[in-house]
Amino acid sequence: MDPTKPRHATIVAVTAEDDAHTAVRKRAAEVARGEDSTVILWAADATASPLESPLPTNWSGEADTEQFGDRLGPNDLIAAGHEALALQVGELRQKGVDAWAWLPDPADATHLATYATEQAASLVLVSKADEDLIADLRDADERAGDREGGALRGLHVEAVPG
């Protein structure tokens, strides 16, 4: 490990259930390997509708919300109906990465910044193609700047090409 590079114990990587974010997941694996970092895949497309929650709620009767923690493994993702994301977590684990996922509700910049901060992440990886999300992260950081030290609170956001 290069002592001049910052160590990222936890990395949040924005992904989707399709292959559009392969470069982000590849970058997450590159950074995580050799640093024993944890990677959390944050599914930007977890909620198909504003009226739908990506995880069972107390009202759904499908399962108790306590069944799921704040990081989801492959079995949790399959139980929640997100098999493609479970496969992505499994692929990272096969590469030796401590990988998990999260299904945000809603999937917006404020919730991304809050979740990453709560998980003690120091790096957020976002595809350059997600220009709106990157702009919204900057706006959220500026809006919260005076009150709370910025919504990103020291998180480094890297736009990944590809």
Backbone bond lengths (Angstrom), bond angles and torsions (degrees), N, CA, C in turn:
res aa  C-N    CA-C-N  psi(-1)  N-CA   C-N-CA  omega(-1)  CA-C   N-CA-C  phi
1 M - - - 1.454 - - 1.527 108.45 -
2 D 1.304 116.41 136.03 1.460 123.74 -179.99 1.535 109.07 -78.13
3 P 1.348 118.74 116.95 1.468 120.66 -177.64 1.530 113.42 -68.43
4 T 1.331 117.98 -13.57 1.467 119.79 179.50 1.529 112.25 -85.72
5 K 1.338 117.59 -15.29 1.462 121.38 178.92 1.518 109.85 -90.92
6 P 1.333 117.28 143.67 1.460 118.74 177.24 1.531 110.00 -68.57
7 R 1.330 116.34 143.98 1.460 121.38 176.67 1.520 107.75 -91.81
8 H 1.310 116.27 133.45 1.457 121.77 179.36 1.526 108.43 -111.37
9 A 1.322 116.95 101.42 1.464 120.63 -179.27 1.519 111.07 -66.95
10 T 1.331 116.45 -37.50 1.464 121.01 178.85 1.518 108.93 -132.13
11 I 1.327 114.72 133.09 1.456 122.96 -179.49 1.527 107.93 -123.20
12 V 1.319 116.90 130.72 1.461 121.00 173.17 1.523 106.81 -105.38
13 A 1.329 115.72 123.03 1.462 121.69 -177.95 1.527 108.91 -116.35
14 V 1.329 116.22 120.54 1.463 121.20 -179.90 1.523 108.26 -75.86
15 T 1.326 115.52 126.41 1.457 121.22 -178.12 1.524 109.84 -136.52
16 A 1.300 115.27 -177.42 1.469 122.95 174.70 1.520 106.49 -143.21
17 E 1.308 116.27 167.48 1.458 119.20 -176.76 1.522 113.02 -75.43
18 D 1.344 118.26 -11.43 1.457 120.14 175.38 1.531 108.67 -94.70
19 D 1.306 117.01 -171.29 1.472 120.68 -177.29 1.525 113.70 -90.70
20 A 1.326 118.42 12.32 1.461 121.57 -176.59 1.526 113.18 -66.10
21 H 1.322 118.04 -20.02 1.468 120.99 -176.09 1.529 112.50 -113.93
22 T 1.323 116.47 27.60 1.457 120.93 179.81 1.522 111.65 -57.13
23 A 1.327 117.56 -40.98 1.467 121.20 -178.71 1.529 111.23 -63.70
24 V 1.324 117.51 -35.35 1.467 121.12 178.74 1.529 109.43 -66.86
25 R 1.322 116.89 -44.78 1.469 119.88 179.90 1.527 110.85 -66.00
26 K 1.324 116.87 -37.41 1.464 120.59 177.38 1.529 110.23 -63.68
27 R 1.322 116.55 -44.41 1.473 120.89 178.47 1.527 110.63 -63.00
28 A 1.325 116.78 -40.62 1.468 120.36 178.33 1.527 110.86 -60.53
29 A 1.329 116.48 -42.97 1.465 120.63 178.81 1.525 110.97 -64.41
30 E 1.339 117.14 -40.48 1.470 121.11 179.08 1.520 111.53 -61.10
31 V 1.327 116.21 -45.81 1.467 120.27 -178.40 1.526 110.41 -69.13
32 A 1.322 116.07 -40.51 1.469 120.61 -174.40 1.524 113.02 -70.19
33 R 1.325 116.45 -39.68 1.469 119.27 -178.63 1.514 109.80 -64.21
34 G 1.280 115.18 137.35 1.455 120.64 179.36 1.513 113.18 85.39
35 E 1.301 117.27 -14.47 1.469 121.10 178.00 1.521 111.48 -111.55
36 D 1.321 117.29 -4.25 1.462 122.18 -174.80 1.523 111.33 53.47
37 S 1.319 115.34 42.32 1.458 121.18 179.78 1.521 110.74 -84.85
38 T 1.314 114.82 155.87 1.455 122.11 171.73 1.522 107.66 -96.69
39 V 1.322 117.21 136.04 1.457 122.79 175.91 1.520 108.16 -113.23
40 I 1.330 115.19 129.20 1.456 120.68 174.84 1.524 107.37 -115.54
41 L 1.324 115.70 117.82 1.466 120.73 176.73 1.525 107.68 -81.70
42 W 1.324 115.92 120.92 1.466 123.40 -178.17 1.522 106.84 -101.98
43 A 1.320 116.36 108.31 1.466 121.56 -171.61 1.519 111.81 -80.08
44 A 1.323 115.82 103.99 1.461 121.58 -177.86 1.520 112.59 -66.58
45 D 1.326 117.08 -20.67 1.462 120.65 -178.75 1.527 112.74 -110.64
46 A 1.320 116.46 27.83 1.470 120.39 -175.76 1.516 113.26 -66.36
47 T 1.315 117.32 -33.00 1.456 121.05 -177.92 1.522 109.22 -107.13
48 A 1.312 115.81 119.61 1.465 120.40 -178.93 1.520 112.13 -80.74
49 S 1.321 116.98 -21.79 1.461 121.35 -175.05 1.519 109.20 -145.46
50 P 1.345 118.36 147.70 1.461 120.14 177.71 1.529 112.57 -64.16
51 L 1.314 117.09 -16.88 1.461 120.97 -179.46 1.529 112.55 -94.14
52 E 1.317 116.51 3.04 1.453 121.53 -173.92 1.528 109.57 -119.21
53 S 1.328 116.46 138.29 1.456 121.61 175.12 1.525 108.39 -99.39
54 P 1.350 118.68 140.48 1.457 119.79 -178.77 1.530 113.26 -71.26
55 L 1.326 116.99 -20.01 1.460 122.26 178.00 1.525 109.04 -117.87
56 P 1.328 117.56 154.80 1.461 119.12 176.55 1.532 110.77 -58.39
57 T 1.313 115.71 142.30 1.456 121.62 178.05 1.517 109.63 -108.72
58 N 1.316 116.86 172.34 1.460 120.38 176.30 1.518 111.14 -59.78
59 W 1.339 117.76 -27.13 1.459 122.08 -177.42 1.515 112.89 -85.12
60 S 1.327 117.45 -19.27 1.462 119.13 -172.51 1.518 112.98 -74.10
61 G 1.328 117.09 -27.36 1.449 120.19 -177.48 1.518 112.92 75.26
62 E 1.338 118.09 -4.87 1.458 120.71 -178.73 1.528 111.61 -75.42
63 A 1.311 116.89 -37.04 1.458 121.19 -179.77 1.514 108.02 -169.90
64 D 1.287 114.40 163.53 1.448 120.74 178.49 1.521 109.22 -81.77
65 T 1.332 117.92 139.85 1.462 119.98 -178.31 1.523 111.79 -62.96
66 E 1.327 118.32 -22.49 1.463 120.40 178.10 1.525 111.97 -69.84
67 Q 1.327 117.46 -12.96 1.458 121.48 179.09 1.526 110.20 -61.17
68 F 1.332 116.42 -31.21 1.454 121.49 -176.23 1.522 109.61 -110.01
69 G 1.340 116.02 138.82 1.450 120.30 175.26 1.512 109.95 -90.51
70 D 1.331 116.31 -149.41 1.458 119.87 -179.98 1.530 111.97 -102.34
71 R 1.324 115.93 7.08 1.464 123.48 171.52 1.526 106.41 -140.02
72 L 1.313 115.80 134.31 1.457 119.85 -175.08 1.520 111.17 -113.20
73 G 1.323 115.53 132.78 1.453 121.52 174.71 1.519 110.27 -91.56
74 P 1.325 117.23 177.79 1.464 120.57 -178.09 1.532 113.87 -55.21
75 N 1.322 118.49 -43.48 1.465 120.15 -178.84 1.525 111.57 -64.57
76 D 1.340 116.90 -39.23 1.468 120.66 176.84 1.525 110.59 -62.38
77 L 1.324 115.89 -42.68 1.465 120.98 -178.27 1.528 111.55 -66.02
78 I 1.319 116.31 -40.28 1.464 119.94 177.17 1.527 109.75 -64.19
79 A 1.335 117.08 -43.21 1.468 120.99 178.84 1.527 111.46 -61.88
80 A 1.336 116.78 -30.87 1.464 121.10 179.90 1.530 111.94 -87.91
81 G 1.343 117.18 1.59 1.455 120.41 177.16 1.519 114.92 84.71
82 H 1.334 117.67 23.79 1.468 121.87 -178.46 1.533 110.17 -120.42
83 E 1.344 114.65 64.50 1.460 121.03 -176.55 1.531 112.51 -62.83
84 A 1.334 117.72 -39.09 1.468 120.45 -179.30 1.529 111.07 -61.58
85 L 1.313 116.54 -39.92 1.466 120.46 177.88 1.535 110.60 -69.56
86 A 1.325 116.54 -36.32 1.464 120.56 176.00 1.528 110.36 -60.10
87 L 1.332 116.76 -39.89 1.470 120.62 177.53 1.525 111.26 -64.45
88 Q 1.340 117.08 -39.45 1.475 120.69 178.68 1.527 110.76 -62.92
89 V 1.328 116.60 -43.44 1.472 120.41 177.67 1.527 109.15 -63.20
90 G 1.324 116.54 -43.53 1.463 120.68 178.47 1.518 113.02 -60.48
91 E 1.331 117.37 -40.47 1.474 121.13 178.24 1.523 111.03 -62.42
92 L 1.329 117.25 -42.55 1.462 120.09 178.25 1.528 110.61 -65.12
93 R 1.329 116.59 -41.03 1.465 119.91 178.78 1.524 111.26 -63.26
94 Q 1.337 117.57 -36.58 1.466 120.65 177.35 1.529 111.34 -63.65
95 K 1.328 116.87 -25.55 1.467 121.67 177.94 1.526 111.36 -86.71
96 G 1.319 117.32 5.08 1.457 121.39 177.78 1.515 114.71 87.91
97 V 1.326 117.64 14.69 1.462 122.09 -178.86 1.534 109.50 -95.79
98 D 1.315 116.67 135.99 1.460 121.91 172.86 1.526 106.66 -74.40
99 A 1.334 116.72 95.24 1.465 121.30 -170.54 1.523 111.63 -115.33
100 W 1.333 113.87 144.35 1.459 124.03 178.87 1.527 107.30 -143.81
101 A 1.315 116.57 -178.10 1.459 120.51 176.25 1.524 109.36 -145.64
102 W 1.328 114.35 165.69 1.457 121.22 174.50 1.520 108.69 -141.36
103 L 1.326 114.95 142.82 1.460 122.96 178.98 1.519 107.58 -111.22
104 P 1.329 117.64 94.43 1.470 120.59 -174.54 1.526 112.57 -73.55
105 D 1.316 114.32 151.82 1.465 121.19 176.84 1.519 108.30 -143.79
106 P 1.308 118.90 99.44 1.460 129.96 -0.18 1.526 111.04 -87.01
107 A 1.317 115.15 169.25 1.466 121.81 -179.75 1.519 109.33 -95.51
108 D 1.329 116.10 76.99 1.462 120.16 179.20 1.525 109.32 -127.66
109 A 1.314 115.47 173.35 1.468 121.26 -174.70 1.524 112.35 -61.94
110 T 1.315 117.48 -40.79 1.463 119.96 -179.28 1.518 110.89 -62.44
111 H 1.337 116.38 -44.49 1.460 119.21 179.45 1.527 111.73 -69.38
112 L 1.324 117.27 -33.68 1.461 120.58 175.66 1.521 110.44 -62.84
113 A 1.326 117.62 -48.86 1.466 121.46 179.85 1.522 111.02 -62.30
114 T 1.322 116.72 -42.94 1.467 120.70 179.68 1.518 110.93 -64.13
115 Y 1.319 116.69 -47.53 1.468 120.47 -179.38 1.528 110.49 -61.12
116 A 1.334 117.37 -47.70 1.465 120.70 -179.17 1.524 110.95 -59.43
117 T 1.324 116.85 -41.46 1.462 120.68 178.61 1.525 111.00 -65.20
118 E 1.330 116.86 -44.30 1.467 121.01 179.30 1.524 111.80 -62.46
119 Q 1.322 117.36 -29.91 1.468 121.93 179.33 1.526 112.44 -87.73
120 A 1.325 117.07 5.00 1.471 123.45 -179.20 1.524 111.53 59.67
121 A 1.325 116.19 33.53 1.462 120.53 176.82 1.524 109.26 -74.17
122 S 1.326 115.49 150.48 1.456 119.85 174.93 1.522 111.19 -116.90
123 L 1.334 116.74 -8.15 1.457 121.29 -178.61 1.523 109.47 -138.15
124 V 1.331 115.93 132.54 1.458 122.73 173.23 1.525 106.83 -119.55
125 L 1.327 116.26 124.74 1.454 122.12 179.35 1.523 108.72 -104.22
126 V 1.338 115.57 126.81 1.458 122.30 -178.30 1.528 107.70 -132.87
127 S 1.312 116.38 138.83 1.465 120.37 176.42 1.523 109.92 -65.38
128 K 1.340 116.71 139.09 1.467 120.49 174.73 1.517 111.30 -57.64
129 A 1.320 116.68 -25.81 1.469 120.90 179.29 1.533 111.61 -67.71
130 D 1.326 117.24 -21.14 1.468 121.73 179.04 1.530 110.36 -87.65
131 E 1.341 115.19 54.64 1.469 121.20 -175.99 1.528 112.29 -56.71
132 D 1.326 117.03 -39.55 1.471 120.28 -179.13 1.519 111.26 -63.85
133 L 1.335 117.10 -42.37 1.457 120.55 179.51 1.527 110.60 -65.47
134 I 1.318 117.31 -41.62 1.470 121.07 178.29 1.527 110.33 -62.41
135 A 1.329 117.23 -44.41 1.468 120.84 178.22 1.528 110.59 -64.19
136 D 1.332 116.88 -40.82 1.464 120.32 178.87 1.525 111.61 -65.91
137 L 1.331 117.71 -34.53 1.472 120.58 175.85 1.526 110.24 -63.33
138 R 1.330 116.03 -44.28 1.475 119.53 178.25 1.527 110.58 -62.03
139 D 1.332 116.42 -44.57 1.474 120.46 179.67 1.524 111.46 -63.11
140 A 1.320 117.46 -43.58 1.464 121.01 179.64 1.520 110.45 -62.96
141 D 1.332 115.88 -38.97 1.462 120.19 178.97 1.526 110.62 -64.19
142 E 1.332 116.32 -44.03 1.468 120.50 -179.49 1.525 111.47 -67.13
143 R 1.338 117.67 -40.81 1.474 121.04 180.00 1.512 111.64 -63.46
144 A 1.331 117.49 -36.44 1.458 120.99 -177.75 1.522 111.89 -91.35
145 G 1.322 117.43 -3.16 1.464 122.50 -172.79 1.508 116.12 -51.56
146 D 1.316 117.92 -53.10 1.457 120.06 -175.13 1.521 112.25 -73.20
147 R 1.317 117.27 -34.24 1.461 120.76 -175.58 1.523 113.28 -77.56
148 E 1.335 116.30 -44.16 1.460 119.16 -166.51 1.522 113.61 -129.66
149 G 1.295 118.36 13.00 1.455 119.45 -176.98 1.510 112.11 78.85
150 G 1.321 117.43 21.32 1.459 122.12 -179.88 1.509 111.39 90.64
151 A 1.314 116.41 145.68 1.467 120.81 179.82 1.526 110.81 -64.42
152 L 1.334 116.57 -29.91 1.458 119.72 -178.37 1.523 112.63 -81.87
153 R 1.297 117.39 -17.62 1.466 123.38 174.67 1.532 113.03 41.05
154 G 1.306 116.35 51.72 1.459 120.59 176.31 1.517 114.94 87.86
155 L 1.311 118.66 1.70 1.461 120.44 176.56 1.521 109.81 -69.71
156 H 1.298 116.23 140.32 1.454 121.33 174.19 1.528 106.99 -94.65
157 V 1.325 117.50 127.51 1.452 122.76 177.81 1.525 107.70 -107.02
158 E 1.324 116.16 123.70 1.459 121.30 179.00 1.523 109.34 -113.81
159 A 1.318 116.71 124.76 1.465 122.12 175.24 1.521 108.06 -86.52
160 V 1.320 116.38 118.14 1.462 122.55 -175.02 1.529 109.44 -95.97
161 P 1.336 117.45 123.03 1.472 119.41 177.42 1.532 110.49 -69.69
162 G 1.319 113.83 155.45 1.443 117.46 171.37 1.444 114.36 118.63
